[in-house]
Amino acid sequence: KCLNTSCLNGGCATNPINCPPYEPNLLYTTGMNMCRPSRNCSAGKCQYGNVTCSVPTDNCKDSKCDPNTGSCVEYDSTRCKDFCLGVTCSPKNCKQTICNPLNGECELTISSVPSCIQDNPCVPKVCQNDSNTCIDNPYDPDTCTKIYGPPPSCAKWGLNPFFKDCCQILPKCNQQIDTTYLCLLLFCENTTGECLLRDNSAALCPDQFKNGDLCKPLVKCNNDTGGCLYLDKGAECEANKPLPCQDSTCNPITGMCEYTNTSRCIPLSKCYNVSCTNDACTKESCSESDGKCYTNSTTRCLPFNNCTVSTCDSLVGCVDTPFDISTCVNKDPCLVAFPNPNKQGCCDYKPKCESSSDPFCLPTYCDKGGNCVNVNYTEVCPPYQNNSGVVDFCQVLNGCQFSTCSYTPVSCTSTVACKHVQCDPKLGTCVSKDTCVNNLCLSSSCNDATGQCDVSQQVTCSSTYCTNTTCNPSTGTCTVIGSISLSSCPNPSDSCKEVFLNPLKPGCCDERPKCTTTPSQCTTVKCDNGSCVYSSYCSPLHCASVSCLSNPGSSPTCPTIPYKCEPANSCFTASHCVEADKTPYQCTQQPITCTPPDRCFTALCQTNKTNGNPCVYTPIVCDDNNLCTNNTCNPLTGTCSFSNLCVSSDPCMEVSCNASKGCVYTPVKCNDHNACTVDKCFNGSCKYTLISCDDKNNCTDDSCDTSLGCVNVPRLCSNSSSTIDVACGYWICNSSIGCIPITNPCAVNTPISLTTLTASLTSGLIALIVIVVLIVLLGSGGGAAYATFTAGSGSMGTNVNTNPLYQAKGLTGENPLHKPSKS
């Protein structure tokens, strides 16, 4: 079956079937599938194999054979698919989750940040894990007290969301509370923390004259309304005029009464009581001829520039006032007025909406209402059109840059090799078409499972497609028609294609694109209506010089050297060039806006600053020249406040103000003129505590004298001072115990004569005196003598136990009644 039989010269001749080198397939440019090389003929059919591609070293790549070239190409594998594409992760336990690209699951990681955004320090957010929601846990003043403790006596805790920790010390007394007396202001008494009222007339009525009229001086502040009461001196001038025939007026500039003679008065001088203007703006004098004032000189005030208005003030002279830019008449809502001192009338106008860096791709325009509208490139770029001007929806808009819209072709991929998928330019969608040949010479159909054309019948002619033997698809027979020349080929279907003879393509005639080669990498070529048009690979720029560098094995590069733009001075941002249809280029710059950190600073831009920040911030100086006030500036309003500095947190410390030293702190003096008390100030009150006069000596009587203080008198031990009656002994005193009786046995039944009794009493009294003296000596300076005795230098003999001060403890030299000498 793999032989063709034909009749030649009256006989049968056989020739082997000549199979094409590759499987024929009109879907591809060569007319054959180069990935299916010819193997042999079997059962009357040409058999074709498959090109085997090696496995790529990159695990994320697969390889396949390109039917147009027969070479193996690599493409991205689904094994490395990012499963997180299109996945949106929600917070978990109030922490942001991150998608795992290996499985597409949202997971918590160590670096997961809390999703509770703390946008207000006064309303911190806490997480409720059970509901995965952030709830508000707002602060109140009690919260500040728990964190920072109680505020000072004349302050209170307030909440300020602009403070980092929310809590802010605020004045305790900061509002009017008594509506009956509107001229009184609430203030805080530092020692007690009470809110009290004081006169606030000076602050409510700062102007001593109503509207600068010296004829209407301030009288007082009206407590009923909080307004200012002014005196009208016109009535006073009328009551005090020198002559009844005169008319009286009060001069609002001088506050003086002026009198004018009427026809009822006969003046000695026509200028009598005539007041002429004599101030910083006008000098007048009175003429005796008619008694009228005539101007001698006037002050002419010229403005500093077109944006200042110069007027004359009768007190200070010429005063320059800035021009009110709001008075400029602007009929175009897309223009804004700004002061131009170099233009007559000061008013100048500039566009309200400034264009972007790419005015074509991102245009900005001003609408009828004066609103700046930014237009997206999707509204600017039109649908793609081919060379014939026909809209091609297979080219999708994907961006705009440098005034050029860019488009991306719709990618159509066929999963079946024998079906051709291409984009329909009218619909912009992919359309599939069977590419297998089916006629009398070749009957085939597409196999969706293998992607190959299954040939059911094929007529094979032993010649190439350009020889004179071919199969006639109308009859299905091989016909010799002669050699095919290029002139016999039909004209190309497009002016940018050319015809060539392809022996491997049925019909021999084939088309290929024109203009496919260039002299260098930096040159591009395209076909335009059949002509090859060459251009530079690198597109020119208006804001930079562009060159092209060849790069063998890869695409060439286009290095650029931007044109340099310099700002006018340090108060403008660095200029940049705007790409536009202008030659050679245009630089734009924006003025720097100096914004002070708060309203307690003024900002000024230095035009001559060569490096660093040109903005200079100058703090507002708040000083009332009073050492006893705390001078502060409010950063929110820029106003100065002068709070009392002489405040003591110790109520036992009095505070006063000294003009040269400032705050003077003096302790509160407490004295009840009683030597028996300890005088001390406690919490602002004097406390008097009785002192203890106990000297821990039972041989003294302790008492306190209000003048002398503690008095410790030696105690006299006797029968009268005790319940014990010592008849024949004597008394001694021990500092630890007190009075101790020493008894001796009395003689039994021995008559005692009066003389003997008298002598005994006398001698007993003497002995008692000696004992008392001895005790005193032992209690004071006698300790040294006793110390000499215990050292063994005394000669007391063997009768030491008869010493009433002796206690038998061995010769240790210790005596419980002995007090060592302080010397």
TINURO-812227 format. One line per 10 residues: number of its first residue (from 1); their letters; for each residue x, z, y of C-alpha. Coordinates in Angstrom, 1 decimal, padded with zeros to 4 digits. Last residue first. Example, Ala and Ser with C-alpha at 12.3 -4.5 7.8 and 13.67 -1.06 7.14 Angstrom:
<atoms>
2> sa> 013.7,007.1,-001.1  012.3,007.8,-004.5
</atoms>
This chain:
<atoms>
823> skspkhlpne> 034.0,132.2,064.4  030.4,132.0,063.2  030.9,135.4,061.5  029.6,135.6,057.9  026.2,137.4,057.6  026.4,140.3,055.1  023.2,141.9,053.8  023.4,140.2,050.4  027.0,141.5,050.1  029.6,139.5,048.2
813> gtlgkaqylp> 033.3,140.4,047.8  033.2,139.9,044.1  034.3,143.4,043.2  031.4,144.1,040.9  027.8,143.5,041.8  026.9,147.1,042.9  025.0,146.8,046.1  026.5,148.4,049.2  024.8,148.7,052.6  024.0,152.4,052.1
803> ntnvntgmsg> 027.7,153.1,051.5  027.7,156.0,049.0  028.8,153.6,046.3  032.1,153.2,048.1  032.9,156.9,047.4  036.1,156.1,045.5  038.1,155.5,048.6  037.0,153.5,051.6  040.5,152.4,052.5  040.0,148.8,053.6
793> sgatftayaa> 042.5,146.0,053.0  040.9,145.0,049.7  039.5,141.7,050.6  036.0,143.1,050.4  036.9,145.5,053.2  038.3,142.8,055.5  035.1,140.8,055.0  033.1,143.9,056.0  035.0,144.0,059.2  034.4,140.3,059.8
783> gggsgllvil> 030.7,140.7,059.2  030.5,143.4,061.7  030.2,140.9,064.5  026.5,140.4,064.3  024.3,141.8,061.6  027.0,144.2,060.3  027.4,145.5,063.8  023.6,145.9,064.2  023.4,147.6,060.9  026.3,150.0,061.8
773> vvivilailg> 024.7,150.9,065.1  021.4,151.6,063.2  023.3,153.8,060.7  025.2,155.7,063.5  021.9,156.4,065.3  020.4,157.6,062.0  023.4,159.9,061.4  023.0,161.3,064.9  019.3,161.9,064.3  020.1,163.6,061.0
763> stlsatlttl> 022.7,165.8,062.6  020.2,166.9,065.2  017.5,167.3,062.6  019.8,169.3,060.5  020.9,171.5,063.3  017.4,172.2,064.4  016.5,173.0,060.8  019.5,175.3,060.5  018.6,177.0,063.7  015.0,177.3,062.7
753> siptnvacpn> 016.0,178.7,059.5  015.5,176.9,056.3  014.5,178.8,053.3  015.6,177.2,050.1  012.8,176.8,047.7  014.0,173.4,046.4  016.7,171.5,048.4  015.6,167.9,049.3  016.5,164.9,047.1  017.9,161.9,049.0
743> tipicgissn> 015.8,158.7,049.7  016.9,155.4,051.2  013.9,153.4,052.4  014.2,149.6,052.8  012.8,147.7,055.8  012.8,143.9,055.3  013.4,141.9,052.1  015.5,138.9,053.0  017.0,140.2,056.2  017.5,143.7,054.7
733> ciwygcavdi> 016.8,146.7,056.9  017.9,150.4,056.3  015.9,153.6,056.5  016.9,157.2,055.9  016.6,160.1,053.4  015.2,163.6,053.2  011.6,163.1,054.1  011.1,159.4,053.8  007.4,158.8,054.2  006.2,155.5,053.0
723> tsssnsclrp> 003.2,153.8,054.7  005.7,152.2,057.1  006.3,151.8,060.8  006.0,155.4,061.6  008.3,156.4,058.8  011.0,154.3,060.5  012.5,150.7,060.4  013.2,149.3,063.9  012.9,145.4,063.8  015.4,143.4,065.9
713> vnvcglstdc> 013.5,141.3,068.6  013.3,137.4,068.1  011.9,135.8,071.3  011.0,132.0,071.1  010.2,130.2,074.5  011.2,131.8,077.8  008.3,130.9,080.0  005.4,130.7,077.6  007.0,133.6,075.6  006.9,133.2,071.8
703> sddtcnnkdd> 007.1,135.9,069.1  009.2,136.9,066.1  009.9,140.5,065.1  013.3,140.7,063.4  014.6,142.2,060.2  012.6,139.8,058.0  014.8,137.0,059.1  013.5,133.4,058.5  013.9,132.6,062.2  010.1,132.1,062.6
693> csiltykcsg> 009.5,130.9,066.2  007.5,127.8,065.1  006.5,125.4,068.0  002.9,124.8,069.1  002.0,121.1,069.5  001.0,119.6,072.8  -000.3,115.9,072.6  -000.6,113.7,075.7  -002.7,110.6,075.3  -001.8,106.9,075.3
683> nfckdvtcan> -001.6,106.5,071.6  000.7,109.6,071.3  002.6,111.1,074.2  004.7,114.2,073.4  005.2,117.8,074.6  006.4,120.4,072.0  004.8,123.8,072.8  005.9,127.4,073.3  007.8,126.7,076.5  004.5,125.9,078.3
673> hdnckvptyv> 004.7,123.9,081.4  002.0,121.5,080.1  004.3,118.5,080.4  003.7,114.8,079.3  005.4,111.9,081.1  004.3,108.4,080.2  007.3,106.2,079.7  008.1,103.7,082.5  008.4,099.9,082.0  009.3,097.8,085.0
663> cgksancsve> 008.3,094.1,085.0  010.1,091.9,087.4  013.4,093.0,089.1  013.1,091.7,092.7  009.3,091.9,093.2  008.9,094.9,090.9  005.8,094.9,088.8  004.4,097.9,086.9  004.0,098.9,083.3  003.3,102.4,081.9
653> mcpdssvcln> 004.4,103.1,078.4  002.5,105.5,076.1  000.0,102.8,075.4  002.8,100.8,073.6  001.8,097.1,073.4  003.0,096.7,077.0  001.9,093.9,079.3  003.7,092.9,082.5  003.8,089.1,081.8  000.4,088.4,083.4
643> sfsctgtlpn> -000.5,084.7,082.9  000.5,081.9,085.2  -001.1,078.6,084.1  000.1,075.1,085.0  -002.0,072.0,084.2  -000.9,069.1,082.0  -004.2,068.9,080.2  -003.3,069.0,076.5  000.3,070.2,076.8  -000.9,073.2,078.9
633> ctnntclnnd> 002.1,074.3,081.0  003.4,077.8,081.1  004.7,080.3,083.6  004.6,083.9,082.4  004.0,086.2,085.3  005.9,089.3,086.6  008.9,087.5,088.1  006.7,085.6,090.6  008.0,082.5,092.2  004.8,080.6,091.1
623> dcviptyvcp> 006.8,078.3,088.8  005.5,075.5,086.6  008.0,072.6,086.4  006.7,069.5,084.7  009.2,068.3,082.1  010.9,064.9,082.7  010.9,062.3,079.9  013.2,059.4,080.3  012.5,056.2,078.3  015.4,053.8,077.9
613> ngntkntqcl> 016.0,055.0,074.3  019.6,054.3,073.3  022.0,051.8,074.9  022.5,049.9,078.2  019.9,051.7,080.3  019.6,049.8,083.6  015.7,049.3,083.5  015.1,053.0,083.1  011.5,053.7,081.9  009.8,056.7,083.3
603> atfcrdpptc> 007.6,059.4,081.6  006.3,062.6,083.0  006.1,065.7,080.7  003.6,068.5,080.4  000.9,066.0,079.4  002.4,065.6,075.9  005.2,063.9,074.1  005.5,061.4,077.0  004.5,057.7,076.2  007.0,055.2,077.6
593> tipqqtcqyp> 005.5,051.7,076.9  008.1,049.1,076.5  007.3,045.7,078.1  006.8,042.8,075.6  009.0,039.8,075.2  008.5,036.1,074.5  011.2,033.4,074.0  010.2,029.6,073.9  012.1,026.9,072.1  013.7,023.5,072.6
583> tkdaevchsa> 011.3,022.0,073.0  007.8,023.2,072.3  005.4,022.6,069.4  005.5,026.2,068.4  007.6,028.8,066.6  007.8,031.8,068.9  011.3,033.1,069.6  011.9,036.8,069.8  012.7,039.0,072.7  014.0,042.5,072.2
573> tfcsnapeck> 011.5,044.9,073.7  011.4,045.3,077.5  012.4,048.2,079.6  016.1,047.7,078.8  016.1,044.5,080.9  014.9,040.9,080.8  015.1,040.8,077.0  017.6,038.3,075.4  016.7,035.6,073.0  019.3,034.0,070.7
563> ypitpctpss> 018.5,030.9,068.8  018.3,031.6,065.1  021.0,030.1,062.8  019.3,028.9,059.6  020.5,028.3,056.0  018.4,025.8,054.0  019.4,026.0,050.3  019.5,023.3,047.7  017.6,023.7,044.4  019.5,024.4,041.3
553> gpnslcsvsa> 022.1,022.9,038.9  024.3,021.6,041.8  023.4,023.5,045.0  023.7,021.2,048.1  023.6,023.0,051.5  021.1,021.9,054.2  021.3,022.9,057.9  018.6,024.3,060.2  019.1,025.3,063.8  016.7,028.0,064.9
543> chlpscyssy> 013.6,028.6,067.0  012.1,025.1,066.9  012.5,024.7,063.2  013.3,021.6,061.1  012.1,021.3,057.5  014.9,021.3,054.9  014.9,018.6,052.3  015.5,015.9,054.9  013.4,012.8,054.8  013.3,009.4,052.9
533> vcsgndckvt> 010.3,007.2,052.8  010.0,004.7,050.0  007.4,002.1,050.7  004.4,001.2,048.5  001.8,002.8,050.8  004.0,005.9,051.4  006.2,006.8,048.4  008.1,010.0,048.7  011.8,010.8,049.0  013.7,014.0,049.6
523> tcqsptttck> 017.2,014.2,050.8  019.4,017.4,050.7  020.1,016.9,047.0  021.7,013.5,047.6  021.1,009.7,047.5  017.5,010.1,046.2  015.7,008.9,043.1  012.1,008.7,042.1  010.7,006.2,044.7  008.3,004.4,042.5
513> predccgpkl> 006.2,006.0,039.7  005.9,004.4,036.3  003.6,001.9,034.9  003.5,000.2,031.5  003.2,-003.3,030.1  004.1,-003.5,026.4  000.4,-003.8,025.3  000.7,-000.8,023.1  003.6,001.3,024.3  006.9,001.5,022.5
503> pnlfvekcsd> 008.2,-001.8,023.8  007.7,-000.7,027.3  008.0,-003.5,029.8  007.9,-002.3,033.4  005.3,-002.2,036.2  005.8,-000.3,039.5  003.8,002.6,041.0  003.4,003.6,044.7  001.0,000.7,045.4  -001.3,002.1,042.8
493> spnpcsslsi> -002.9,000.5,039.7  000.1,-001.6,039.2  -000.5,-005.4,039.0  -001.2,-006.7,035.5  001.6,-007.7,033.2  002.1,-011.4,032.7  004.9,-011.6,035.2  006.8,-009.0,033.2  007.0,-011.3,030.3  005.3,-010.9,026.9
483> sgivtctgts> 006.7,-013.0,024.1  004.4,-015.2,022.1  000.8,-014.8,021.1  001.2,-014.2,017.4  -002.0,-012.4,016.2  -002.3,-009.5,014.0  -006.0,-008.8,013.0  -008.4,-006.1,014.0  -010.8,-008.6,015.6  -011.4,-007.2,019.0
473> pncttntcyt> -008.4,-004.9,018.9  -006.2,-007.9,018.3  -003.1,-006.6,016.6  000.1,-007.8,018.0  002.8,-010.4,017.3  004.5,-012.1,020.3  006.8,-009.2,020.9  006.4,-006.6,023.6  004.6,-004.1,021.5  007.1,-004.3,018.8
463> ssctvqqsvd> 006.6,-006.4,015.7  005.6,-006.1,012.1  001.9,-005.6,012.7  000.2,-002.4,011.5  -003.6,-002.2,011.3  -004.7,001.4,011.3  -007.6,003.3,009.7  -008.6,007.0,009.5  -005.9,008.3,011.8  -006.3,012.0,012.5
453> cqgtadncss> -005.1,012.6,016.0  -003.3,015.9,016.2  -004.3,019.2,017.8  -004.3,020.8,014.4  -007.6,022.6,014.5  -009.2,020.5,017.2  -008.5,017.3,015.2  -008.9,014.4,017.5  -010.2,011.1,016.1  -008.5,007.9,015.0
443> slclnnvctd> -009.3,004.3,014.3  -006.5,001.9,015.1  -006.7,-001.9,015.2  -010.4,-002.2,015.3  -010.7,000.4,018.0  -010.4,004.2,018.4  -007.4,005.7,020.1  -007.2,009.5,020.4  -007.2,010.9,024.0  -010.4,013.0,023.8
433> ksvctglkpd> -011.3,014.2,027.3  -011.5,017.7,028.8  -012.5,018.4,032.5  -011.0,021.2,034.6  -012.8,022.1,037.8  -012.2,021.2,041.5  -015.6,019.4,041.6  -014.7,016.1,043.3  -011.0,016.2,042.5  -011.9,016.7,038.7
423> cqvhkcavts> -008.9,018.6,037.3  -007.3,017.3,034.1  -007.5,018.2,030.4  -006.3,015.7,027.8  -007.3,016.4,024.3  -005.0,015.6,021.4  -002.8,018.6,022.1  -005.7,021.1,021.9  -005.2,024.2,024.0  -005.3,022.0,027.1
413> tcsvptysct> -004.0,023.5,030.4  -005.5,022.7,033.8  -003.7,024.3,036.7  -005.5,023.7,040.1  -002.9,022.5,042.5  -001.6,025.0,045.1  -002.0,024.3,048.9  000.0,025.2,051.9  -001.2,024.9,055.5  001.6,024.4,058.1
403> sfqcgnlvqc> 001.8,026.0,061.6  005.0,027.9,060.5  003.1,029.5,057.7  -000.3,029.1,056.1  -001.5,030.3,052.7  -003.1,029.6,049.3  -005.5,026.7,049.9  -006.5,025.1,046.5  -005.7,021.5,045.7  -008.1,020.3,042.9
393> fdvvgsnnqy> -010.8,020.0,045.6  -009.3,016.7,046.8  -010.9,015.5,050.0  -010.3,011.7,050.4  -008.1,010.7,053.3  -006.4,008.0,051.3  -003.1,009.9,051.1  -005.0,012.8,049.6  -007.0,015.4,051.5  -006.8,019.2,051.1
383> ppcvetynvn> -009.7,021.2,052.6  -009.2,022.2,056.2  -006.9,025.1,057.4  -008.2,027.1,060.3  -010.8,029.4,058.9  -008.7,030.3,055.9  -005.8,031.0,058.3  -007.6,034.1,059.6  -008.9,034.2,063.2  -008.1,037.2,065.4
373> vcnggkdcyt> -010.9,037.8,068.0  -010.1,039.5,071.3  -013.4,040.5,073.0  -014.3,039.3,076.5  -017.9,038.8,075.8  -017.6,035.1,075.8  -014.9,035.2,073.1  -011.2,035.6,073.6  -008.9,033.8,071.2  -006.2,034.7,068.6
363> plcfpdssse> -004.8,032.1,066.3  -003.1,033.2,063.0  -002.0,029.9,061.3  -001.7,027.9,064.5  -000.7,030.6,066.9  002.1,031.9,064.6  003.7,034.9,066.4  000.3,036.0,067.6  -001.3,035.1,070.9  -002.1,037.6,073.6
353> ckpkydccgq> -005.7,038.4,074.5  -006.5,039.7,078.0  -004.8,036.8,079.7  -003.3,037.8,083.1  -004.7,038.4,086.5  -003.3,039.3,090.0  -004.8,041.5,092.7  -002.3,042.8,095.3  -004.3,041.1,098.2  -001.4,038.7,098.9
343> knpnpfavlc> 000.9,038.7,095.8  004.3,040.2,095.6  003.0,043.7,095.0  001.2,042.5,091.9  -001.3,045.0,090.6  -003.0,044.1,087.3  -006.4,042.5,086.6  -007.4,041.5,083.1  -008.6,038.0,082.1  -010.9,037.1,079.2
333> pdknvctsid> -014.0,038.5,081.0  -013.5,035.9,083.8  -015.3,036.9,087.0  -012.6,039.5,088.0  -013.1,040.9,091.5  -010.3,043.5,092.2  -011.8,046.8,093.3  -010.6,048.5,090.1  -007.0,048.0,091.2  -007.4,050.6,093.8
323> fptdvcgvls> -004.4,050.1,096.1  -002.0,053.0,096.3  -002.4,055.1,099.5  000.3,055.2,102.2  -000.1,057.8,104.9  001.0,057.3,108.5  000.6,060.4,110.8  000.7,064.0,109.5  -002.2,065.7,111.4  -004.3,062.8,112.8
313> dctsvtcnnf> -003.8,060.8,109.5  -003.1,057.1,110.0  -003.8,054.6,107.3  -001.6,052.4,105.1  -003.1,050.8,101.9  -000.5,049.9,099.2  -000.4,047.1,096.7  000.6,044.3,099.2  003.7,046.4,100.1  004.8,049.5,102.1
303> plcrttsnty> 001.7,049.2,104.3  002.2,049.1,108.1  000.9,052.0,110.3  000.7,051.5,114.0  000.6,054.7,116.0  -001.2,054.6,119.2  000.0,055.1,122.8  -001.4,056.0,126.3  -005.1,055.8,125.5  -007.4,056.6,128.3
293> ckgdsescse> -009.7,059.6,128.6  -012.3,059.6,131.4  -012.6,061.8,134.5  -013.2,058.7,136.7  -010.4,058.7,139.2  -008.7,061.8,137.9  -007.8,059.9,134.7  -007.6,062.0,131.5  -004.7,061.4,129.0  -004.6,060.1,125.5
283> ktcadntcsv> -002.0,060.0,122.7  -003.3,058.7,119.3  -002.1,058.9,115.7  -000.2,062.1,115.4  -002.6,063.9,117.7  -003.6,064.1,121.4  -007.2,063.1,121.9  -008.5,064.0,125.3  -010.6,067.1,126.2  -012.3,067.1,129.7
273> nyckslpicr> -012.9,070.7,130.8  -012.2,069.6,134.4  -010.9,066.1,134.5  -013.2,065.1,137.4  -011.8,068.1,139.3  -013.5,070.8,141.4  -016.6,070.2,139.2  -020.1,070.3,140.7  -022.3,071.1,137.7  -025.9,069.9,137.3
263> stntyecmgt> -024.8,066.4,136.5  -023.2,067.8,133.3  -019.8,069.2,132.8  -018.4,069.0,129.3  -017.2,071.9,127.3  -015.0,071.9,124.2  -014.8,074.8,121.7  -011.7,074.7,119.5  -011.6,074.0,115.8  -008.8,071.6,116.3
253> ipnctsdqcp> -009.9,068.6,114.3  -013.6,069.5,114.1  -013.8,069.9,117.9  -016.8,072.2,118.6  -019.3,071.1,121.3  -020.7,072.6,124.4  -022.7,070.9,127.3  -022.1,072.5,130.7  -024.7,073.7,133.3  -024.7,077.2,131.9
243> lpknaeceag> -021.1,077.6,132.8  -018.3,079.3,130.8  -019.8,078.4,127.3  -019.9,081.4,124.9  -023.3,081.0,123.3  -023.0,077.2,122.9  -019.5,077.6,121.4  -020.8,080.2,118.9  -023.7,077.9,117.9  -021.2,075.1,117.2
233> kdlylcggtd> -019.0,077.5,115.2  -021.0,076.8,112.0  -019.8,079.4,109.5  -019.2,078.4,105.8  -020.7,079.9,102.6  -019.1,078.7,099.3  -021.1,078.3,096.1  -021.3,080.6,093.1  -025.1,080.5,093.5  -026.1,084.1,093.8
223> nnckvlpkcl> -022.6,085.5,094.3  -022.1,083.3,097.4  -018.4,083.1,098.2  -017.4,084.1,101.7  -017.1,083.1,105.3  -015.1,079.8,105.2  -014.5,078.1,108.5  -016.8,075.3,109.8  -015.4,074.1,113.1  -012.1,073.4,111.5
213> dgnkfqdpcl> -013.8,070.6,109.6  -011.5,069.8,106.6  -014.5,069.2,104.3  -015.6,072.8,104.9  -012.7,074.9,106.1  -010.7,077.5,104.3  -010.8,075.3,101.2  -009.9,077.2,098.0  -013.5,078.4,097.5  -013.9,079.0,093.7
203> aasndrllce> -010.2,080.1,093.3  -010.1,082.4,096.3  -013.6,083.8,095.5  -012.6,085.0,092.0  -013.2,088.7,092.6  -012.7,090.7,089.4  -014.7,091.4,086.3  -013.6,093.3,083.2  -013.1,092.4,079.5  -011.6,095.4,077.7
193> gttnecflll> -008.3,095.2,075.8  -007.6,098.9,076.6  -004.1,098.7,078.0  -004.1,095.0,079.0  -007.4,095.0,080.9  -008.8,091.4,080.3  -010.3,089.2,082.9  -013.8,087.8,083.7  -014.2,086.2,087.1  -016.6,087.3,089.9
183> clyttdiqqn> -018.1,084.8,092.3  -021.1,084.2,090.0  -022.3,087.8,090.3  -025.7,088.0,088.6  -024.7,085.5,085.9  -022.3,088.1,084.4  -020.4,086.6,081.5  -018.1,084.0,083.0  -015.6,082.8,080.4  -012.0,083.3,079.2
173> ckpliqccdk> -011.7,087.0,078.2  -009.9,087.2,074.8  -007.4,084.5,075.7  -006.5,082.3,072.7  -003.8,082.7,070.0  -003.9,079.7,067.7  -004.5,079.4,063.9  -004.6,075.8,062.6  -001.3,076.1,060.6  000.2,072.8,062.0
163> ffpnlgwkac> -001.8,073.1,065.3  -003.8,070.0,066.3  -006.9,071.3,064.4  -007.0,074.4,066.7  -009.0,077.5,065.5  -009.0,080.6,067.6  -007.7,084.1,067.1  -008.2,086.6,069.9  -006.2,087.9,072.8  -006.2,090.8,075.2
153> spppgyiktc> -005.3,093.5,072.7  -002.8,091.4,070.8  -004.0,089.5,067.6  -004.7,091.2,064.3  -002.5,090.2,061.3  -001.0,086.8,060.5  -002.7,085.7,057.3  -005.7,088.1,057.1  -006.3,087.8,060.9  -006.2,084.0,060.7
143> tdpdypndic> -008.8,084.0,057.9  -011.0,086.3,060.1  -010.9,083.7,062.8  -012.5,081.1,060.5  -010.9,078.6,058.2  -012.8,075.9,056.2  -012.4,075.5,052.4  -013.6,071.9,052.0  -014.1,070.5,048.6  -012.0,067.9,046.7
133> tnsdnqcvkp> -013.7,066.6,043.5  -012.6,066.3,039.9  -015.9,068.1,038.8  -014.3,070.7,036.5  -011.0,070.5,038.3  -012.4,071.6,041.7  -009.6,070.8,044.0  -009.0,072.4,047.4  -009.2,070.9,050.8  -008.0,072.6,053.9
123> vcpndqicsp> -010.4,072.6,056.9  -008.4,074.0,059.8  -005.3,072.1,058.8  -007.4,068.8,059.1  -006.2,065.6,057.2  -005.2,067.4,054.0  -005.8,064.5,051.7  -006.9,065.7,048.2  -005.5,063.0,046.0  -002.6,065.2,044.8
113> vssitleceg> 000.6,063.2,044.0  001.5,062.1,040.5  005.3,062.2,040.1  005.1,064.1,036.8  002.7,061.5,035.4  -001.1,061.4,034.9  -002.4,058.4,033.0  -004.7,055.4,033.5  -004.7,053.2,030.3  -003.7,049.5,030.5
103> nlpncitqkc> -001.8,049.7,027.2  001.7,048.7,027.9  001.3,048.5,031.7  000.4,052.2,031.9  -001.8,052.6,035.0  -001.0,055.5,037.3  -003.3,058.5,038.1  -003.7,060.1,041.4  -004.3,063.9,041.2  -007.6,065.7,041.9
93> nkpsctvglc> -007.9,066.7,038.2  -008.0,063.0,037.5  -008.0,060.4,040.3  -009.3,056.9,039.6  -007.2,054.0,038.4  -008.1,050.3,039.2  -007.2,047.8,036.5  -007.1,044.1,037.6  -003.6,043.6,036.1  -002.7,046.7,034.3
83> fdkcrtsdye> -002.4,045.1,030.9  000.8,043.3,032.0  001.3,040.8,029.2  004.7,040.9,027.5  003.4,039.7,024.1  001.4,037.0,025.8  004.5,034.8,025.9  005.8,033.1,029.0  007.1,029.5,028.4  010.2,027.9,026.9
73> vcsgtnpdck> 010.8,024.1,026.5  012.0,022.1,023.4  012.7,018.4,023.9  010.6,015.5,022.6  010.4,014.1,026.1  006.6,013.5,026.7  005.4,015.6,023.7  007.2,018.7,025.0  008.1,020.9,022.0  007.3,024.5,022.0
63> sdkcndtpvs> 009.1,027.8,022.8  007.9,031.4,023.3  009.3,033.9,025.8  008.9,037.7,026.4  011.4,038.4,023.5  014.1,036.5,025.4  016.5,035.1,022.8  014.1,032.1,022.3  013.0,031.2,018.7  014.3,027.7,017.8
53> ctvngyqckg> 012.0,024.6,018.1  011.0,022.5,015.1  010.0,018.9,015.9  007.1,017.9,013.7  006.8,015.2,011.0  005.1,011.8,010.9  003.7,009.7,008.0  002.8,006.1,008.5  -000.2,005.2,006.2  -000.5,002.8,003.3
43> ascnrsprcm> -000.5,005.6,000.8  002.7,006.9,002.2  005.0,005.4,004.8  008.0,007.3,006.0  009.1,010.1,008.3  008.4,009.0,011.9  009.1,011.6,014.6  006.2,013.7,016.0  007.4,015.7,019.1  007.9,012.4,020.9
33> nmgttyllnp> 004.1,011.8,020.9  003.9,008.2,021.8  002.6,006.0,024.6  005.7,006.9,026.6  003.8,008.6,029.3  001.7,010.7,026.9  -002.1,010.6,026.2  -001.7,007.1,024.7  -000.5,008.6,021.4  001.6,006.6,018.8
23> eyppcnipnt> 003.5,008.9,016.4  007.2,008.3,016.9  009.7,005.7,015.5  006.9,003.2,015.1  006.2,002.3,011.4  007.1,-001.2,010.2  005.0,-001.8,007.0  007.2,-003.4,004.4  006.9,-007.2,004.0  005.3,-009.2,001.3
13> acggnlcstn> 005.0,-013.0,001.1  002.3,-014.9,-000.8  002.9,-018.6,-001.2  001.5,-021.8,000.4  004.2,-021.9,003.0  003.8,-018.2,003.8  000.6,-016.4,003.1  000.7,-012.7,004.0  001.0,-009.4,002.2  001.9,-006.2,004.1
3> lck> 003.6,-003.5,002.1  003.0,000.3,002.3  000.0,000.0,000.0
</atoms>
